[in-house]
Amino acid sequence: MTAKPTFTRLTAEGVQWADGSQSGADAIVWCTGFRPALAHLAALDLRGPRGHIPTDGTRALGEPRLHLLGYGDWTGPASATLIGVGRPARDAARAIAQLL
């Protein structure tokens, strides 16, 4: 596999890059860590009025195939820590399994 830059949009089948090339994806899990580093997702136009991507648990409301882990307290208390990410990660895995 060859590394590629971040995709520019989600499609019905997966993801698409600026050059038009595509790849299939059933779900996308973005683990942000201690700070939500989301600039690379800007092209998806998911940010709400306060600059956050609105979520239901870990699932992005504007793109149900996108799950955000480590996105601060929006996706679970202390989810940006190794101790706190356990429950949100399990919940995301269950939700993604239901999509598949």
MOKANOR-V396650 format. One record per backbone hydrogen bond with DSSP energy under -1.0 kcal/mol. CO is the residue of the C=O (numbers start at 1). NH is the residue of the N-H. Records with the same first field share a line. If there is no record, write none. Layout:
# MOKANOR-V396650
CO->NH, NH
This chain:
# MOKANOR-V396650
9->16
13->25
14->11
15->23
16->8, 9
17->20
21->17
23->15
28->67
30->69
35->37
38->41
39->42
41->44
42->45
48->51
52->48
54->61
56->59
58->68
59->56
63->66
65->28
66->60
67->30
69->32
72->75
76->79
78->81
81->85
85->89
86->90
87->91
88->92
89->93
90->94
91->95
92->96
93->97
94->98
95->99
96->100
